[in-house]
Amino acid sequence: MTFACALLLGFLIEALVAWPSGLFRAIGHPVTWLGHAIRLLEASLNRPDRPALVLNMLGAVTVIIILSGAVLLSIIITAMLPAGWAGVLIGGILAWPFLAAKSMFDHVVRVAKPLQRGDTSGARQAVSMIIGRNPDTLDDAGIARAALESLAENTSDGIVAPVFWGLVFGLPGLVGYKAINTMDSMIGHRSARYENFGMVAARLDDVANLIPARLTGVLFALVSGSAARSLRVMLRDARNHRSPNAGWPEAAMAGALDVALSGPRIYGDTLSDEPWLNRSGADADASALTRGVALYVRAMILLVLILVLLALIQGI
């Protein structure tokens, strides 16, 4: 049996039920467990009075502890899995919480529905759950643009990258990637508090997403119906993005939908003059967001078909 089968099963479970709120109330979520461990280490080690080099080193220690702990536990669990379909079933259940296809879909649909009704306030509230910028500064086009950018980037971070590393290294690869990505989201910010302490976490996340981000862009292009334009925009504009990875799926989506994404935005009270992706594209709107969700669904179907094919090739 291969881990491709377990990944496929985990993907399908998550696509059906996401992570039920009752289960979250009862036991939390594996990513929140990682978050608690990261928070404890950060609170004890990240002191502003320490020199930058010391904070760099302590941040690296935090990364080593969290990543090695997550991977080691996964290796032990993998060694204990039974052979045959029982192992696939248990492996699929273990993979389930580290994939986020339905969760991502649900978050973006919650933005799209009020935007379609002209409920700007409701759309702002919904988009504030998935972006870091100030939603009060966003008009309808800004809301649609922010939701599309989040959808594109998180398709890579939340779905394609975990699947990729799971295929490469099995359960330890899947869990190890989520540990890296969770550390980046918590301590990898370019802020006064985390600039030094989170440097290693941020750089490691950049490396871990290098291949998956580009694969996500190709995935969007393949299901877009406008593959040549999507790939052209991706290859031309992705490197203009402030992130070495997020620009690839975002630019591919911008080209696929022929809308302009990224551009200037406000974080807190600070204007960030970001370059545009597909600058000549139309303004994003509710219709573009709906088409973006449809593009995402097609990409997920293709990803499932790829997992099925890999499982068949590897001999299920």
N, C-alpha and C positions, 0 to 999 in steps of 0.2 A: 504494500500500500504506500502511496505517496502523500506528501503533505498538501499537494494540489487538491486532492479530494477533500481533505479537512478544511482547507481554505474555502472551497466551493460551498461546503455545507455551512460553515460559519457565515459566509456572505449571505446565503439564502435565509438563514435564521434571522440575521440582523435586518435583512430586507423585509421580512414579514412582521417582526415585532419590535425592531430597534432594541432599546434597553428599557424594559417596562418600568414605569415609575414606582410600582409596588416593590419590585426587586431592588431598585435603587434605594428606596427607604429602608429596606431590610438589611442590605449588605453593602450599599454604596456601589462603587464601580472600580474595576482594576486601575483605571487611569487616575481616579481620585485617591486610591491607595498610594500610587506612585507620587501623586501630588503632596500627600501628607508627609511622606518621607523627605521629599525635596524641600518642603517648607521648613521642616525641623532642622535639617542641615543648614539651610540658608540662614535661618534665624540665629543659629549659634556661631556660624563662621563669617558671615558677611557683615563686618563692622566697619562703618565709614571712617574710623580713625586709623585703619590699617593702610599701609602703603599699597599702591596699585599692583606692584609685582606680587606681593603677598596675597592680595585678593585674587589675582590671576591663578596663583597656585592653589589656593583654597577652593576656588571654583572648579579647577581641574580635579581636585580630590573629590569634590561632590559628584562630579560626572562619573569618575571611576567607581565610587561606591554604589551609586544608583544603577549604573549600567551593568556593572559586574554582578551585582545582586540580582537584578532582573534576569539577566542571561543565565546565570548559574542555576537559579531556581527553575527556569524553563528547561535547561538541559536535564536536570534531575527528573522533572515531570515527564519529559519526553522519553527518558530511559525506562520509566515505569509504565508507559502506555502499553496495553495489550496489543497483540498482533491482530491483523485482519480488520473486519468492519467495526469491531468494538473500539479499536484504537482510532479509526477514522471518526467515529461518532464522538468519542471523548475529545479528540483533537479539534473537531469542528465546534464543539461547545466551548472549548478553551479559546479558539480563535475568534468567536463571535463578538465579544466585547471590544476587540481591538479594531473592528471594522465599523464604518459609519455611513454606509450608503443611504439608508432610510433616514437616519438622523439628519444628514445634510439636506436631503430632499425636503423633509418636514420644515426645517428652519427657513429655507428659501421660499417655500410655498406660503409660509406665514407672512412673508413680506409681499409676495406677489398678489395675494388675494385682496388686501386692503388697497394696494396701489391700483388695482384694476377698478375698484369701486370709487376711486378718487379720495380715499381716506388717507390723506398724507400723514396725519398724526399717528394713526394706527400703524402705517408702514414704517414710520420713523421708530416707533417703539419696537416693532419686530426686528428691524435691521440692526438696532442697537445691541441685540443679543449675539450678533455674529461679526461685528466690526469693532475696531478700536478707535475710530475717529468720532468726532462730535456729531451725533445725528441731527441736532437742532439746527445745524447750518445747511442741511441738505434739502434741496427741492426734490420734486418727483424724479427728475433725471438723475440727480445725485444719488438718490436712494436706489434706483434701478441699477446704476453703475456700481455702487458699493456692493449690492447683493450679488451681481454677476461676478465681480472680482473675487468676492469671498467664495462663491460657488466654484470658480475655476481653481483657485489656490487650494481650497480644502478638498477638492476632488483628488489632488495630488497628495496632500499631507495625510488626509483621513482615510483614503481608500487605495489609491494606486501604489503609494509607497509601502504601506503595510503588506499588501499583496505581493509586491515585488520582493521585499526582503524575506517574507515568509516562503516564497518559492525558492529563494537562494539558500536560506539557512534554516528553514523549518520554523517551528514554534519559537526557538531562541531568536531567530532573525526578526520575526513579527513583534515579539515582546520587546526586544532590544531597540527596534526602531521606535516603538511607542514611548519607551523610556527617554530616548534622545529627543523626540519631538515634544514631549511633555516638559522636559527640562528647558528646551528652547522657549516654549510658550510662557514659562513661569519666570525664568531668570535670564533669558537671552535678549532682553530689551536693551536698546541703546538709550539708557536713562542714567541719571546720576547714580542711582542705587545699584544698577546691574551692569553698567558699562564694563567694569573690570572683572567683577565676580562671575558674570555670565558669558565672558568672551569665549571660553572653550566650548561651552554648551552651544552657543550660537554658531561657531565655526563647524562643529561636528554635525549639527543639523544641516548646514549648507552642504556638507559632503554627502550626508545620507540621502538628501533629496536631489542630488545632481542628476542622476539617471531617471528617477521616477517623474520628476517635473517635466522633462523632455518627452518621456513616454506618454504622459497625460496630454500634452499638446498634440502629439501625433494621434492619440485616441480621439480627441475632439475633432481633429481634421478629418479622420476617416469616416466619421458618422455625420459630418456636417452637410453633405451635399454640395459643398463648395470647398473641396479639399485643397485645390491649388491656391485659392485666395487665403485660406486659413494658414496653410504652411508658409506662404509668402510673407504674410504679416508677422507670423511667429519668428521666422528667420531674420526679418528686417528689424523688428521692434523689441524683441524680448530682452536683448542686452541693454536697452535703455532703462529698464526697470531698476529701482533701487535695490531689489533683491536679485541675487544671482540665479534664483530658481523660479520665483513666483511669476516672473514676466513671461515664462514659456507657456504655461497653460492659459494665463490671462490673455496674452497676445493671440494665441490660437483661437480662443473663444471670441475675441474681438473680431478677428478675421472671419470666423465662421458665421457670426451674426451680422457682420458689417456694421458694427457700432464702435464708437470711440470709448475706450476705457482708460483707467488711471487718470492722469492729469492732476492739477493742483487740488489739494484737500487740506482740511484743518484738523489737527490733532490737539485737543484741549483748546488753547487759545493761539496756537502757533500755525501759521500757514506753511505748508510744505509744497514747494513748487515742483511737483513730480511731472515727468514728461508723459505725453500721451502715447497710448498704444492704438494704432490705426486711427490717427488723427483725422483723416478724411472721412471716417465713418459717420453714420447718423448718431444723433443723441440717443442715449438709452432711454427707454420708457417701459411702461407696463407690458406692452406687447413684446419688446425685446427680452424682458425678464422671463416671460412665459416661454418664448422660444428657447431661451437659455436653459430652462428647466427641462424642456423636451430634448434638447441636445444632450444634457447630462444623463437623462434616462436612456437614450440610445447608446451613449458611451458605456453605461453600466451593463447594458445587455451584451454589448460586444465584449466587455471584460469577462462576463460570465461565460460566454462562448469560448473565449480563449482559455479559461480555466478548465472547461470541459474538455477541450482539445488536448491540453497538456496532461490532464488526468488519463485520457485515452492513450496518448503517446507513451506515457510513463508506465502504463499497464495497470491502472486503477488497482 
